[in-house]
Amino acid sequence: MSLVAARDLSVAYDGAPVLSHVSLSIEAGEIVTIVGPNGSGKSTLVRALLGVLSPTTGDVTRAAGLRIGYVPQKLSIDAMLPMTVARFLSLPLRQTRARIDAVLARVGVSGVADRPIARLSGGQTQRVLLARALLSGPQILILDEATQGLDQPGVAAFYRLIEEVRAEIGCAVLMVSHDLHVVMSASDRVICLNGHVCCEGTPRVVSEAPEYRALFGLGTGGALALYRHDHDHDHDHHHHHDHAH
């Protein structure tokens, strides 16, 4: 039984199609990355999979009692109110201080529990959002462009953290990436979305697919960069230079 599956899913807003006939399923323990240009329906697909948006046609099935850890792109407006990290992590379910401290330590931001959440850096905020997602003991982590706004070393470190956490708790990961050319190399499958599924397969297969190159080939010779650990460490000790996109 898949953890979550979409079958022939179409979504239209005011009659304008955003997604058409998308089918995909995520099995226990899989890492799946969805890439696609802006406006390709990535966030719409995530919202349909989470069940917060009803498809126009088709259906989404989730395993009974499925525990989803969701890491949004950014904080909801409520979290911008003067609220400490510890308080934020206790919504909606109260958490013990020991559990809060443990999960913050796990994601590498020990010591921020009593800070106002609005005062954190972008990287710290992402880690707190991940910590909150982990508190549910998720069977699947769904990350919607969770590395947006982080610099290259920050992205590399966050991907490493996701891989470590996943290895520890054995959850599946569905990662929606805004960066077309960088995909976590640990991905079992990459799904290329542009209103419909253009192509899918292992990172290598997708990077060589003509559909992928047609969409994203400009500027990189069509190469899909894979984050690999040996490559990550190169960035850890250098200042990041903005690469032209």
DRENRO-272622 format. One record per residue (C-alpha): residue number from 0; x, z, y; residue in three letters. Coordinates in nm, 2 decimals, padded with zeros to 4 digits. Each point is the difference from the previous one (the first is absolute). Layout:
<rec nr="NUM" X="X" Z="Z" Y="Y" rest="ALA"/>
...
# end
This chain:
<rec nr="0" X="00.00" Z="00.00" Y="00.00" rest="MET"/>
<rec nr="1" X="00.14" Z="-00.10" Y="00.34" rest="SER"/>
<rec nr="2" X="00.03" Z="00.27" Y="00.26" rest="LEU"/>
<rec nr="3" X="-00.17" Z="-00.23" Y="00.25" rest="VAL"/>
<rec nr="4" X="-00.11" Z="-00.36" Y="-00.03" rest="ALA"/>
<rec nr="5" X="-00.16" Z="-00.26" Y="00.23" rest="ALA"/>
<rec nr="6" X="-00.20" Z="-00.28" Y="-00.15" rest="ARG"/>
<rec nr="7" X="-00.08" Z="-00.31" Y="00.20" rest="ASP"/>
<rec nr="8" X="00.00" Z="00.20" Y="00.32" rest="LEU"/>
<rec nr="9" X="-00.11" Z="-00.17" Y="00.32" rest="SER"/>
<rec nr="10" X="-00.04" Z="00.17" Y="00.34" rest="VAL"/>
<rec nr="11" X="-00.13" Z="-00.16" Y="00.32" rest="ALA"/>
<rec nr="12" X="-00.04" Z="00.15" Y="00.34" rest="TYR"/>
<rec nr="13" X="-00.29" Z="-00.15" Y="00.20" rest="ASP"/>
<rec nr="14" X="00.00" Z="-00.29" Y="-00.24" rest="GLY"/>
<rec nr="15" X="00.37" Z="-00.07" Y="00.04" rest="ALA"/>
<rec nr="16" X="00.18" Z="00.02" Y="-00.33" rest="PRO"/>
<rec nr="17" X="00.29" Z="00.24" Y="-00.01" rest="VAL"/>
<rec nr="18" X="00.06" Z="00.01" Y="-00.37" rest="LEU"/>
<rec nr="19" X="-00.13" Z="-00.25" Y="-00.25" rest="SER"/>
<rec nr="20" X="-00.01" Z="00.04" Y="-00.38" rest="HIS"/>
<rec nr="21" X="00.28" Z="00.25" Y="-00.04" rest="VAL"/>
<rec nr="22" X="00.05" Z="00.14" Y="-00.34" rest="SER"/>
<rec nr="23" X="00.27" Z="00.26" Y="-00.08" rest="LEU"/>
<rec nr="24" X="00.05" Z="00.31" Y="-00.21" rest="SER"/>
<rec nr="25" X="00.25" Z="00.28" Y="00.01" rest="ILE"/>
<rec nr="26" X="00.10" Z="00.17" Y="-00.32" rest="GLU"/>
<rec nr="27" X="00.13" Z="00.36" Y="-00.04" rest="ALA"/>
<rec nr="28" X="00.36" Z="00.03" Y="00.12" rest="GLY"/>
<rec nr="29" X="00.03" Z="-00.35" Y="00.14" rest="GLU"/>
<rec nr="30" X="00.17" Z="-00.07" Y="00.34" rest="ILE"/>
<rec nr="31" X="-00.19" Z="-00.29" Y="00.17" rest="VAL"/>
<rec nr="32" X="00.09" Z="-00.13" Y="00.35" rest="THR"/>
<rec nr="33" X="-00.24" Z="-00.21" Y="00.20" rest="ILE"/>
<rec nr="34" X="00.16" Z="-00.22" Y="00.27" rest="VAL"/>
<rec nr="35" X="-00.17" Z="-00.24" Y="00.24" rest="GLY"/>
<rec nr="36" X="00.00" Z="-00.10" Y="00.36" rest="PRO"/>
<rec nr="37" X="-00.20" Z="00.18" Y="00.27" rest="ASN"/>
<rec nr="38" X="-00.37" Z="-00.07" Y="-00.04" rest="GLY"/>
<rec nr="39" X="00.04" Z="-00.08" Y="-00.37" rest="SER"/>
<rec nr="40" X="-00.25" Z="00.28" Y="-00.09" rest="GLY"/>
<rec nr="41" X="00.25" Z="00.25" Y="-00.14" rest="LYS"/>
<rec nr="42" X="-00.16" Z="00.31" Y="00.17" rest="SER"/>
<rec nr="43" X="-00.34" Z="-00.13" Y="-00.08" rest="THR"/>
<rec nr="44" X="00.10" Z="-00.02" Y="-00.37" rest="LEU"/>
<rec nr="45" X="00.14" Z="00.36" Y="00.01" rest="VAL"/>
<rec nr="46" X="-00.33" Z="00.13" Y="00.15" rest="ARG"/>
<rec nr="47" X="-00.20" Z="-00.18" Y="-00.26" rest="ALA"/>
<rec nr="48" X="00.22" Z="00.15" Y="-00.28" rest="LEU"/>
<rec nr="49" X="-00.04" Z="00.34" Y="00.15" rest="LEU"/>
<rec nr="50" X="-00.37" Z="-00.04" Y="00.01" rest="GLY"/>
<rec nr="51" X="-00.05" Z="00.04" Y="00.38" rest="VAL"/>
<rec nr="52" X="-00.11" Z="-00.36" Y="00.04" rest="LEU"/>
<rec nr="53" X="-00.26" Z="-00.18" Y="-00.21" rest="SER"/>
<rec nr="54" X="00.09" Z="-00.35" Y="-00.11" rest="PRO"/>
<rec nr="55" X="-00.23" Z="-00.29" Y="00.09" rest="THR"/>
<rec nr="56" X="00.02" Z="-00.12" Y="-00.36" rest="THR"/>
<rec nr="57" X="00.18" Z="00.11" Y="-00.31" rest="GLY"/>
<rec nr="58" X="00.08" Z="00.36" Y="-00.09" rest="ASP"/>
<rec nr="59" X="00.27" Z="00.27" Y="-00.01" rest="VAL"/>
<rec nr="60" X="00.02" Z="00.24" Y="-00.29" rest="THR"/>
<rec nr="61" X="00.21" Z="00.32" Y="00.00" rest="ARG"/>
<rec nr="62" X="00.08" Z="00.21" Y="-00.30" rest="ALA"/>
<rec nr="63" X="-00.23" Z="00.31" Y="-00.03" rest="ALA"/>
<rec nr="64" X="00.13" Z="00.29" Y="00.21" rest="GLY"/>
<rec nr="65" X="00.29" Z="-00.21" Y="00.13" rest="LEU"/>
<rec nr="66" X="00.22" Z="00.20" Y="00.23" rest="ARG"/>
<rec nr="67" X="00.13" Z="-00.23" Y="00.28" rest="ILE"/>
<rec nr="68" X="00.27" Z="00.11" Y="00.24" rest="GLY"/>
<rec nr="69" X="-00.05" Z="-00.21" Y="00.31" rest="TYR"/>
<rec nr="70" X="00.28" Z="-00.04" Y="00.26" rest="VAL"/>
<rec nr="71" X="-00.15" Z="-00.18" Y="00.31" rest="PRO"/>
<rec nr="72" X="00.19" Z="-00.21" Y="00.25" rest="GLN"/>
<rec nr="73" X="-00.04" Z="00.27" Y="00.27" rest="LYS"/>
<rec nr="74" X="-00.16" Z="00.33" Y="00.06" rest="LEU"/>
<rec nr="75" X="-00.36" Z="00.01" Y="00.08" rest="SER"/>
<rec nr="76" X="-00.09" Z="00.12" Y="00.35" rest="ILE"/>
<rec nr="77" X="-00.10" Z="00.35" Y="-00.11" rest="ASP"/>
<rec nr="78" X="00.35" Z="00.07" Y="-00.12" rest="ALA"/>
<rec nr="79" X="00.13" Z="-00.07" Y="00.35" rest="MET"/>
<rec nr="80" X="-00.18" Z="00.31" Y="00.12" rest="LEU"/>
<rec nr="81" X="00.23" Z="00.30" Y="00.04" rest="PRO"/>
<rec nr="82" X="00.02" Z="00.09" Y="-00.37" rest="MET"/>
<rec nr="83" X="00.30" Z="00.11" Y="-00.21" rest="THR"/>
<rec nr="84" X="00.12" Z="-00.18" Y="-00.30" rest="VAL"/>
<rec nr="85" X="-00.10" Z="00.29" Y="-00.22" rest="ALA"/>
<rec nr="86" X="-00.36" Z="-00.01" Y="00.13" rest="ARG"/>
<rec nr="87" X="-00.01" Z="-00.38" Y="-00.04" rest="PHE"/>
<rec nr="88" X="00.11" Z="00.03" Y="-00.36" rest="LEU"/>
<rec nr="89" X="-00.28" Z="00.26" Y="-00.06" rest="SER"/>
<rec nr="90" X="-00.27" Z="-00.26" Y="00.08" rest="LEU"/>
<rec nr="91" X="-00.23" Z="-00.05" Y="-00.17" rest="PRO"/>
<rec nr="92" X="00.12" Z="00.24" Y="-00.28" rest="LEU"/>
<rec nr="93" X="00.17" Z="00.33" Y="00.09" rest="ARG"/>
<rec nr="94" X="00.35" Z="00.01" Y="-00.13" rest="GLN"/>
<rec nr="95" X="00.22" Z="00.30" Y="-00.05" rest="THR"/>
<rec nr="96" X="00.30" Z="00.03" Y="00.23" rest="ARG"/>
<rec nr="97" X="00.23" Z="-00.01" Y="-00.31" rest="ALA"/>
<rec nr="98" X="-00.15" Z="-00.33" Y="-00.11" rest="ARG"/>
<rec nr="99" X="00.03" Z="-00.14" Y="00.36" rest="ILE"/>
<rec nr="100" X="00.36" Z="00.10" Y="00.02" rest="ASP"/>
<rec nr="101" X="00.07" Z="-00.15" Y="-00.34" rest="ALA"/>
<rec nr="102" X="-00.16" Z="-00.34" Y="00.07" rest="VAL"/>
<rec nr="103" X="00.17" Z="-00.02" Y="00.34" rest="LEU"/>
<rec nr="104" X="00.34" Z="00.07" Y="-00.16" rest="ALA"/>
<rec nr="105" X="-00.07" Z="-00.26" Y="-00.27" rest="ARG"/>
<rec nr="106" X="-00.05" Z="-00.27" Y="00.26" rest="VAL"/>
<rec nr="107" X="00.31" Z="00.10" Y="00.20" rest="GLY"/>
<rec nr="108" X="-00.16" Z="00.17" Y="00.30" rest="VAL"/>
<rec nr="109" X="00.05" Z="00.37" Y="-00.06" rest="SER"/>
<rec nr="110" X="-00.06" Z="00.21" Y="00.30" rest="GLY"/>
<rec nr="111" X="-00.26" Z="-00.20" Y="00.18" rest="VAL"/>
<rec nr="112" X="-00.30" Z="00.20" Y="-00.12" rest="ALA"/>
<rec nr="113" X="-00.06" Z="00.19" Y="00.32" rest="ASP"/>
<rec nr="114" X="00.07" Z="-00.29" Y="00.23" rest="ARG"/>
<rec nr="115" X="-00.28" Z="-00.19" Y="00.18" rest="PRO"/>
<rec nr="116" X="-00.06" Z="-00.31" Y="-00.19" rest="ILE"/>
<rec nr="117" X="-00.01" Z="-00.21" Y="00.32" rest="ALA"/>
<rec nr="118" X="00.37" Z="00.10" Y="00.06" rest="ARG"/>
<rec nr="119" X="00.14" Z="-00.15" Y="-00.31" rest="LEU"/>
<rec nr="120" X="00.21" Z="-00.32" Y="-00.01" rest="SER"/>
<rec nr="121" X="-00.14" Z="-00.30" Y="-00.17" rest="GLY"/>
<rec nr="122" X="00.20" Z="00.05" Y="-00.31" rest="GLY"/>
<rec nr="123" X="-00.10" Z="00.37" Y="-00.03" rest="GLN"/>
<rec nr="124" X="-00.36" Z="-00.09" Y="00.06" rest="THR"/>
<rec nr="125" X="00.01" Z="-00.25" Y="-00.29" rest="GLN"/>
<rec nr="126" X="00.15" Z="00.26" Y="-00.23" rest="ARG"/>
<rec nr="127" X="-00.27" Z="00.25" Y="00.10" rest="VAL"/>
<rec nr="128" X="-00.27" Z="-00.26" Y="-00.08" rest="LEU"/>
<rec nr="129" X="00.17" Z="-00.05" Y="-00.33" rest="LEU"/>
<rec nr="130" X="00.01" Z="00.37" Y="-00.06" rest="ALA"/>
<rec nr="131" X="-00.37" Z="00.02" Y="00.07" rest="ARG"/>
<rec nr="132" X="-00.07" Z="-00.28" Y="-00.25" rest="ALA"/>
<rec nr="133" X="00.21" Z="00.18" Y="-00.27" rest="LEU"/>
<rec nr="134" X="-00.20" Z="00.32" Y="00.03" rest="LEU"/>
<rec nr="135" X="-00.29" Z="-00.15" Y="-00.20" rest="SER"/>
<rec nr="136" X="00.23" Z="-00.06" Y="-00.30" rest="GLY"/>
<rec nr="137" X="-00.08" Z="-00.37" Y="00.02" rest="PRO"/>
<rec nr="138" X="-00.02" Z="-00.25" Y="-00.29" rest="GLN"/>
<rec nr="139" X="00.05" Z="-00.27" Y="00.25" rest="ILE"/>
<rec nr="140" X="00.17" Z="00.00" Y="00.35" rest="LEU"/>
<rec nr="141" X="-00.13" Z="-00.27" Y="00.23" rest="ILE"/>
<rec nr="142" X="00.22" Z="-00.06" Y="00.30" rest="LEU"/>
<rec nr="143" X="-00.13" Z="-00.22" Y="00.28" rest="ASP"/>
<rec nr="144" X="00.29" Z="-00.14" Y="00.20" rest="GLU"/>
<rec nr="145" X="00.15" Z="00.35" Y="-00.01" rest="ALA"/>
<rec nr="146" X="00.34" Z="-00.10" Y="00.12" rest="THR"/>
<rec nr="147" X="-00.12" Z="-00.18" Y="00.32" rest="GLN"/>
<rec nr="148" X="00.21" Z="00.11" Y="00.30" rest="GLY"/>
<rec nr="149" X="00.29" Z="00.14" Y="-00.21" rest="LEU"/>
<rec nr="150" X="00.34" Z="-00.15" Y="00.04" rest="ASP"/>
<rec nr="151" X="00.18" Z="-00.16" Y="-00.29" rest="GLN"/>
<rec nr="152" X="00.18" Z="00.32" Y="-00.13" rest="PRO"/>
<rec nr="153" X="-00.33" Z="00.18" Y="00.04" rest="GLY"/>
<rec nr="154" X="-00.19" Z="-00.25" Y="-00.21" rest="VAL"/>
<rec nr="155" X="00.27" Z="00.01" Y="-00.27" rest="ALA"/>
<rec nr="156" X="-00.01" Z="00.38" Y="-00.01" rest="ALA"/>
<rec nr="157" X="-00.38" Z="00.00" Y="-00.02" rest="PHE"/>
<rec nr="158" X="00.00" Z="-00.25" Y="-00.28" rest="TYR"/>
<rec nr="159" X="00.26" Z="00.21" Y="-00.19" rest="ARG"/>
<rec nr="160" X="-00.22" Z="00.30" Y="00.05" rest="LEU"/>
<rec nr="161" X="-00.31" Z="-00.18" Y="-00.14" rest="ILE"/>
<rec nr="162" X="00.20" Z="-00.11" Y="-00.30" rest="GLU"/>
<rec nr="163" X="00.12" Z="00.36" Y="-00.06" rest="GLU"/>
<rec nr="164" X="-00.34" Z="00.15" Y="00.04" rest="VAL"/>
<rec nr="165" X="-00.16" Z="-00.26" Y="-00.23" rest="ARG"/>
<rec nr="166" X="00.27" Z="00.07" Y="-00.27" rest="ALA"/>
<rec nr="167" X="-00.08" Z="00.37" Y="00.02" rest="GLU"/>
<rec nr="168" X="-00.38" Z="-00.01" Y="-00.01" rest="ILE"/>
<rec nr="169" X="-00.05" Z="-00.33" Y="-00.18" rest="GLY"/>
<rec nr="170" X="-00.26" Z="-00.14" Y="00.24" rest="CYS"/>
<rec nr="171" X="-00.07" Z="-00.36" Y="00.06" rest="ALA"/>
<rec nr="172" X="00.08" Z="-00.13" Y="00.35" rest="VAL"/>
<rec nr="173" X="-00.18" Z="-00.27" Y="00.20" rest="LEU"/>
<rec nr="174" X="00.21" Z="-00.08" Y="00.30" rest="MET"/>
<rec nr="175" X="-00.13" Z="-00.23" Y="00.28" rest="VAL"/>
<rec nr="176" X="00.31" Z="-00.14" Y="00.18" rest="SER"/>
<rec nr="177" X="00.00" Z="-00.13" Y="00.35" rest="HIS"/>
<rec nr="178" X="00.35" Z="-00.13" Y="-00.04" rest="ASP"/>
<rec nr="179" X="-00.03" Z="-00.33" Y="-00.19" rest="LEU"/>
<rec nr="180" X="00.37" Z="-00.01" Y="-00.09" rest="HIS"/>
<rec nr="181" X="00.06" Z="00.35" Y="-00.13" rest="VAL"/>
<rec nr="182" X="-00.16" Z="00.12" Y="-00.31" rest="VAL"/>
<rec nr="183" X="00.09" Z="00.31" Y="-00.20" rest="MET"/>
<rec nr="184" X="00.21" Z="-00.15" Y="-00.29" rest="SER"/>
<rec nr="185" X="-00.17" Z="00.25" Y="-00.24" rest="ALA"/>
<rec nr="186" X="-00.33" Z="-00.19" Y="00.05" rest="SER"/>
<rec nr="187" X="-00.14" Z="-00.12" Y="-00.34" rest="ASP"/>
<rec nr="188" X="-00.21" Z="-00.26" Y="00.18" rest="ARG"/>
<rec nr="189" X="-00.03" Z="-00.15" Y="00.34" rest="VAL"/>
<rec nr="190" X="-00.33" Z="-00.14" Y="00.11" rest="ILE"/>
<rec nr="191" X="00.01" Z="-00.25" Y="00.29" rest="CYS"/>
<rec nr="192" X="-00.33" Z="00.01" Y="00.19" rest="LEU"/>
<rec nr="193" X="-00.13" Z="-00.23" Y="00.27" rest="ASN"/>
<rec nr="194" X="-00.37" Z="00.05" Y="-00.02" rest="GLY"/>
<rec nr="195" X="00.03" Z="-00.07" Y="-00.37" rest="HIS"/>
<rec nr="196" X="00.27" Z="00.06" Y="-00.26" rest="VAL"/>
<rec nr="197" X="00.25" Z="-00.28" Y="00.07" rest="CYS"/>
<rec nr="198" X="00.24" Z="00.10" Y="-00.28" rest="CYS"/>
<rec nr="199" X="00.10" Z="00.31" Y="-00.19" rest="GLU"/>
<rec nr="200" X="00.28" Z="00.10" Y="-00.24" rest="GLY"/>
<rec nr="201" X="00.32" Z="00.18" Y="-00.02" rest="THR"/>
<rec nr="202" X="00.19" Z="00.02" Y="00.33" rest="PRO"/>
<rec nr="203" X="00.23" Z="-00.28" Y="-00.12" rest="ARG"/>
<rec nr="204" X="-00.28" Z="-00.23" Y="-00.11" rest="VAL"/>
<rec nr="205" X="-00.19" Z="00.05" Y="00.33" rest="VAL"/>
<rec nr="206" X="00.31" Z="-00.06" Y="00.21" rest="SER"/>
<rec nr="207" X="00.05" Z="-00.34" Y="-00.17" rest="GLU"/>
<rec nr="208" X="-00.37" Z="-00.10" Y="00.01" rest="ALA"/>
<rec nr="209" X="-00.07" Z="-00.30" Y="00.23" rest="PRO"/>
<rec nr="210" X="-00.32" Z="00.18" Y="00.14" rest="GLU"/>
<rec nr="211" X="00.21" Z="00.30" Y="00.11" rest="TYR"/>
<rec nr="212" X="00.26" Z="-00.23" Y="00.16" rest="ARG"/>
<rec nr="213" X="-00.27" Z="-00.20" Y="00.17" rest="ALA"/>
<rec nr="214" X="-00.13" Z="00.32" Y="00.16" rest="LEU"/>
<rec nr="215" X="00.31" Z="00.20" Y="00.07" rest="PHE"/>
<rec nr="216" X="00.29" Z="-00.23" Y="-00.05" rest="GLY"/>
<rec nr="217" X="00.09" Z="-00.04" Y="00.37" rest="LEU"/>
<rec nr="218" X="00.30" Z="00.19" Y="00.12" rest="GLY"/>
<rec nr="219" X="00.13" Z="00.13" Y="-00.32" rest="THR"/>
<rec nr="220" X="00.04" Z="-00.32" Y="-00.21" rest="GLY"/>
<rec nr="221" X="-00.30" Z="00.13" Y="-00.19" rest="GLY"/>
<rec nr="222" X="00.20" Z="00.29" Y="-00.15" rest="ALA"/>
<rec nr="223" X="-00.19" Z="00.31" Y="-00.09" rest="LEU"/>
<rec nr="224" X="00.25" Z="00.29" Y="00.06" rest="ALA"/>
<rec nr="225" X="-00.02" Z="00.27" Y="-00.26" rest="LEU"/>
<rec nr="226" X="00.09" Z="00.35" Y="00.09" rest="TYR"/>
<rec nr="227" X="00.25" Z="00.11" Y="-00.26" rest="ARG"/>
<rec nr="228" X="00.17" Z="00.33" Y="00.00" rest="HIS"/>
<rec nr="229" X="00.36" Z="-00.14" Y="00.03" rest="ASP"/>
<rec nr="230" X="-00.12" Z="-00.21" Y="00.30" rest="HIS"/>
<rec nr="231" X="-00.18" Z="00.30" Y="00.16" rest="ASP"/>
<rec nr="232" X="00.31" Z="00.21" Y="00.02" rest="HIS"/>
<rec nr="233" X="00.17" Z="-00.26" Y="00.21" rest="ASP"/>
<rec nr="234" X="-00.24" Z="00.08" Y="00.28" rest="HIS"/>
<rec nr="235" X="00.01" Z="00.37" Y="-00.02" rest="ASP"/>
<rec nr="236" X="00.33" Z="00.05" Y="00.19" rest="HIS"/>
<rec nr="237" X="-00.03" Z="-00.27" Y="00.26" rest="HIS"/>
<rec nr="238" X="-00.20" Z="-00.03" Y="00.31" rest="HIS"/>
<rec nr="239" X="-00.28" Z="-00.24" Y="-00.05" rest="HIS"/>
<rec nr="240" X="00.02" Z="-00.33" Y="00.19" rest="HIS"/>
<rec nr="241" X="-00.32" Z="-00.17" Y="00.06" rest="ASP"/>
<rec nr="242" X="-00.01" Z="-00.31" Y="-00.21" rest="HIS"/>
<rec nr="243" X="-00.19" Z="-00.29" Y="00.15" rest="ALA"/>
<rec nr="244" X="-00.32" Z="-00.05" Y="-00.20" rest="HIS"/>
# end
